[in-house]
Amino acid sequence: MPDDPERRRRFEALFSAHHAAVSAYVVRRAGGGVGVDDAIADTFLVAWRRLDDVPDPALPWLLGVARRVLADQRRGLRRRRSLSARLALASRAAPAWEPPDGISDELADALRSLTEHEREALLLVAWDGLTPAQAAAAAGCSTAAFRVRLHRARRRVATRLGIERPTPNVTEKLT
């Protein structure tokens, strides 16, 4: 179908007859900003793909397509701006964790590799001396969730440091 000379001739006639009007419409609606050429091109791309659906007269249909293309562009721009704003906020809200003085570079790297929740769990227990129940209350989560975070943090730090931790014997836990 793309090599059909009759289809191509119909599209070229459509393009020649309505390009100026579609361009003027898009410029008026978009304010001559970025994306005008893309909107015009996308309008005629839709016309090419749906050439058999183009009614006579074609101009109202083409302007409707252009309106929807511009609406899609505006939605995309809003999504990109929203994402940029969220990323900027996230980068300001969560500064990179810096280890305290006196720990080795190897341990600092291992702690940096943890998620914020895992690092908090490990530090509340190891450095602040809280029990898992107390630390869970401080972290604002259930004791079960906290224990999972703590377990993951310990496992990841041990792996990062190359420490093999044998599974503790159940009787050792009870004594």
One Martini backbone bead per residue (centre of mass of N, CA, C, O) as a GRO file, in nm:
protein
  175
    1MET     BB    1   0.054   0.064  -0.019
    2PRO     BB    2   0.295   0.278  -0.011
    3ASP     BB    3   0.328   0.238  -0.347
    4ASP     BB    4   0.070   0.384  -0.410
    5PRO     BB    5   0.012   0.630  -0.641
    6GLU     BB    6  -0.277   0.720  -0.567
    7ARG     BB    7  -0.232   0.771  -0.266
    8ARG     BB    8  -0.008   0.976  -0.300
    9ARG     BB    9  -0.169   1.181  -0.468
   10ARG     BB   10  -0.389   1.235  -0.253
   11PHE     BB   11  -0.200   1.339  -0.035
   12GLU     BB   12  -0.064   1.570  -0.193
   13ALA     BB   13  -0.329   1.722  -0.238
   14LEU     BB   14  -0.400   1.758   0.058
   15PHE     BB   15  -0.146   1.906   0.142
   16SER     BB   16  -0.158   2.145  -0.061
   17ALA     BB   17  -0.449   2.247   0.022
   18HIS     BB   18  -0.388   2.244   0.374
   19HIS     BB   19  -0.119   2.342   0.498
   20ALA     BB   20  -0.166   2.643   0.555
   21ALA     BB   21  -0.414   2.612   0.742
   22VAL     BB   22  -0.286   2.424   0.951
   23SER     BB   23  -0.050   2.607   1.023
   24ALA     BB   24  -0.214   2.849   1.122
   25TYR     BB   25  -0.366   2.700   1.344
   26VAL     BB   26  -0.121   2.604   1.507
   27VAL     BB   27   0.002   2.880   1.561
   28ARG     BB   28  -0.240   2.999   1.711
   29ARG     BB   29  -0.257   2.769   1.934
   30ALA     BB   30   0.072   2.764   2.009
   31GLY     BB   31   0.221   3.049   1.966
   32GLY     BB   32   0.492   2.967   1.806
   33GLY     BB   33   0.623   2.746   1.941
   34VAL     BB   34   0.731   2.472   2.036
   35GLY     BB   35   0.611   2.218   1.804
   36VAL     BB   36   0.480   2.309   1.540
   37ASP     BB   37   0.611   2.124   1.331
   38ASP     BB   38   0.527   1.863   1.471
   39ALA     BB   39   0.220   1.906   1.458
   40ILE     BB   40   0.199   1.916   1.154
   41ALA     BB   41   0.329   1.645   1.094
   42ASP     BB   42   0.132   1.473   1.267
   43THR     BB   43  -0.123   1.545   1.114
   44PHE     BB   44  -0.022   1.424   0.837
   45LEU     BB   45   0.031   1.143   0.942
   46VAL     BB   46  -0.258   1.075   1.008
   47ALA     BB   47  -0.362   1.123   0.723
   48TRP     BB   48  -0.196   0.900   0.592
   49ARG     BB   49  -0.297   0.660   0.769
   50ARG     BB   50  -0.620   0.781   0.723
   51LEU     BB   51  -0.700   0.842   0.421
   52ASP     BB   52  -0.973   0.673   0.398
   53ASP     BB   53  -1.112   0.870   0.638
   54VAL     BB   54  -1.114   1.120   0.480
   55PRO     BB   55  -1.314   1.370   0.433
   56ASP     BB   56  -1.564   1.565   0.259
   57PRO     BB   57  -1.425   1.788   0.383
   58ALA     BB   58  -1.091   1.800   0.525
   59LEU     BB   59  -1.031   2.044   0.714
   60PRO     BB   60  -1.192   1.983   0.974
   61TRP     BB   61  -1.045   1.718   1.029
   62LEU     BB   62  -0.756   1.833   1.043
   63LEU     BB   63  -0.813   2.030   1.279
   64GLY     BB   64  -0.891   1.809   1.479
   65VAL     BB   65  -0.620   1.670   1.475
   66ALA     BB   66  -0.451   1.916   1.560
   67ARG     BB   67  -0.587   1.954   1.834
   68ARG     BB   68  -0.501   1.674   1.948
   69VAL     BB   69  -0.198   1.709   1.913
   70LEU     BB   70  -0.174   1.958   2.097
   71ALA     BB   71  -0.287   1.820   2.349
   72ASP     BB   72  -0.066   1.607   2.367
   73GLN     BB   73   0.166   1.804   2.399
   74ARG     BB   74   0.067   1.940   2.659
   75ARG     BB   75   0.063   1.685   2.831
   76GLY     BB   76   0.360   1.616   2.796
   77LEU     BB   77   0.469   1.878   2.916
   78ARG     BB   78   0.339   1.846   3.195
   79ARG     BB   79   0.477   1.579   3.264
   80ARG     BB   80   0.769   1.680   3.242
   81ARG     BB   81   0.745   1.909   3.451
   82SER     BB   82   0.654   1.734   3.685
   83LEU     BB   83   0.898   1.549   3.689
   84SER     BB   84   1.110   1.768   3.729
   85ALA     BB   85   0.998   1.870   3.997
   86ARG     BB   86   1.020   1.602   4.151
   87LEU     BB   87   1.325   1.566   4.112
   88ALA     BB   88   1.412   1.830   4.244
   89LEU     BB   89   1.282   1.771   4.518
   90ALA     BB   90   1.429   1.503   4.574
   91SER     BB   91   1.720   1.623   4.565
   92ARG     BB   92   1.666   1.821   4.808
   93ALA     BB   93   1.536   1.626   5.030
   94ALA     BB   94   1.780   1.402   4.963
   95PRO     BB   95   2.058   1.387   5.082
   96ALA     BB   96   2.342   1.260   5.094
   97TRP     BB   97   2.492   1.030   5.268
   98GLU     BB   98   2.704   1.078   5.552
   99PRO     BB   99   2.956   0.968   5.714
  100PRO     BB  100   3.112   0.935   5.986
  101ASP     BB  101   3.368   0.972   6.158
  102GLY     BB  102   3.583   0.673   6.182
  103ILE     BB  103   3.516   0.516   5.931
  104SER     BB  104   3.549   0.317   5.693
  105ASP     BB  105   3.529   0.313   5.355
  106GLU     BB  106   3.399   0.035   5.331
  107LEU     BB  107   3.160   0.089   5.525
  108ALA     BB  108   3.053   0.343   5.388
  109ASP     BB  109   2.984   0.203   5.120
  110ALA     BB  110   2.788  -0.003   5.240
  111LEU     BB  111   2.589   0.211   5.356
  112ARG     BB  112   2.530   0.359   5.084
  113SER     BB  113   2.392   0.097   4.946
  114LEU     BB  114   2.159   0.154   5.107
  115THR     BB  115   1.874   0.220   5.198
  116GLU     BB  116   1.729   0.438   5.401
  117HIS     BB  117   1.579   0.225   5.575
  118GLU     BB  118   1.814   0.032   5.624
  119ARG     BB  119   2.009   0.231   5.751
  120GLU     BB  120   1.828   0.315   5.983
  121ALA     BB  121   1.803   0.040   6.113
  122LEU     BB  122   2.101  -0.015   6.168
  123LEU     BB  123   2.164   0.249   6.331
  124LEU     BB  124   1.955   0.220   6.561
  125VAL     BB  125   2.089  -0.042   6.667
  126ALA     BB  126   2.407  -0.008   6.651
  127TRP     BB  127   2.435   0.310   6.750
  128ASP     BB  128   2.168   0.366   6.943
  129GLY     BB  129   2.070   0.091   7.100
  130LEU     BB  130   1.815  -0.028   6.994
  131THR     BB  131   1.557  -0.203   6.974
  132PRO     BB  132   1.350  -0.319   6.743
  133ALA     BB  133   1.095  -0.199   6.877
  134GLN     BB  134   1.205   0.087   6.921
  135ALA     BB  135   1.293   0.139   6.628
  136ALA     BB  136   1.014   0.107   6.501
  137ALA     BB  137   0.891   0.350   6.645
  138ALA     BB  138   1.096   0.558   6.531
  139ALA     BB  139   1.029   0.473   6.217
  140GLY     BB  140   0.714   0.408   6.177
  141CYS     BB  141   0.684   0.089   6.220
  142SER     BB  142   0.675  -0.225   6.231
  143THR     BB  143   0.846  -0.476   6.366
  144ALA     BB  144   0.846  -0.659   6.119
  145ALA     BB  145   0.947  -0.451   5.914
  146PHE     BB  146   1.205  -0.382   6.065
  147ARG     BB  147   1.334  -0.666   6.062
  148VAL     BB  148   1.360  -0.677   5.758
  149ARG     BB  149   1.542  -0.433   5.723
  150LEU     BB  150   1.767  -0.533   5.908
  151HIS     BB  151   1.833  -0.792   5.762
  152ARG     BB  152   1.905  -0.666   5.489
  153ALA     BB  153   2.127  -0.482   5.590
  154ARG     BB  154   2.313  -0.694   5.709
  155ARG     BB  155   2.347  -0.864   5.453
  156ARG     BB  156   2.460  -0.637   5.264
  157VAL     BB  157   2.703  -0.561   5.434
  158ALA     BB  158   2.834  -0.837   5.451
  159THR     BB  159   2.865  -0.876   5.150
  160ARG     BB  160   3.031  -0.615   5.094
  161LEU     BB  161   3.258  -0.717   5.317
  162GLY     BB  162   3.290  -1.040   5.299
  163ILE     BB  163   3.090  -1.171   5.507
  164GLU     BB  164   3.030  -1.471   5.663
  165ARG     BB  165   2.711  -1.571   5.782
  166PRO     BB  166   2.598  -1.776   5.991
  167THR     BB  167   2.343  -1.947   6.088
  168PRO     BB  168   2.174  -1.934   6.359
  169ASN     BB  169   2.106  -2.101   6.626
  170VAL     BB  170   1.823  -2.145   6.791
  171THR     BB  171   1.945  -2.186   7.079
  172GLU     BB  172   2.112  -1.924   7.081
  173LYS     BB  173   1.863  -1.732   7.087
  174LEU     BB  174   1.746  -1.839   7.372
  175THR     BB  175   2.021  -1.773   7.556
   0.00000   0.00000   0.00000
